[in-house]
């Protein structure tokens, strides 16, 4: 028997599901969009339940890829054409960041 998701978690996951391919929202953007909770609460929901939605589209505000999931996320970003900023030589592992200025979605059409 599947446990029922908390109502807030359902709303977070529904929002993540609405983000178009190639676009992203920050944890804080999702909380603001829902007018409830904050970045930490959204992050917790995504960590616990986010596997069934496009989790890679909910990101850190600085555009850094989620530690431990960078390569899986990067595959999705490249497949969807998400705007990226290539990493400089000094960047750890040469992992690019999301170009937040171009990739951020405000929830509109």
N, C-alpha and C positions, 0 to 999 in steps of 0.2 A: 504494500500500500504506500503510495507516494504521499509524503508530508506536504501539507498546504504551505505555500509561500506566504510570508508576511506581506500585508498589503503594500507597505512601502517598497519592499523588494520587487514586487510585481510592477510597480510604477517605474522604478529605476530600470528594470530590464526592458519594459515596454519602450522607454525613452531611448535606450541603447539600440533597440531594434529599429527605431525610426531614423537613425542617423544614416544619411545616404552613403553609398560606397565612395571612397576617396575623401570623405570629410570626417572630422572628429569633434567631440565635445570634451571639455575637461570635467573632472569629477565635480568641481565647483559649478561649472555650467549646468550640469545635470541637476544638482541640488537647487540651483537658482530657478531653472526651468520648472521644477516640481514645486517650488516655493515651500520646500521642507527639507530639513536635514542640512548637512554640509558635506564638504569633500570627503571627510573621513567616513561618514555614514555610507556615502555612495561607493567609496572604495571597498568598504566591508561587504556590501551587497555584491559587488562585482567579484570579489575574492571568493565568496561563498557560493554564489549562484550564477555567475556570469558565463560559464562555459557553454550555455545553450544559446547565447546571443553573440553578435559580433563584438566581443569584448575589446578587441584591438581598437575600436573606434572611440572608447572612453579612455582618456589619457591624462597624464600629468600636465600641469599648466606650462611647464618649461619645454614641453615637446620631447623630453627624454623618454626612451622606450622602457617599458616595464622590465626591471631587472629579473632575469631568469626566463623571460619570454621574448627577449629581443628578436631572436632569429625567426621564431614563428610569426610574431607580429610583422616583422619586416617583409616576410613572404606575402602576407595579406596586403600590406601597404603598396608594395610594388605591383601586385596583381590588380589592385583597385585604382592605381594611379594617384595615390595620396601624395601631395606635395611634401618632399623631404629636403632637408638641408644636409648635404654631405658632411661627414665628420672631418675635422682637421686632423693633421698627422698626430697631434698630441692627444686626441680623444681616445678614451679607453676602448680598445678593440676596434677602433675605426667604425663604430656603429653610428649611422646618421641619426638625426633628430627629425621630428615632424616640423615642417614649416608652418608654425601656428598661425601666422598672419594669413596665409593662403588656404590652409586646411580647416580652420575652425568654422563650425556650423552654428548658426544662431537659433536653429529650430524653425526657421521660416521656410517658405517654398523655394 
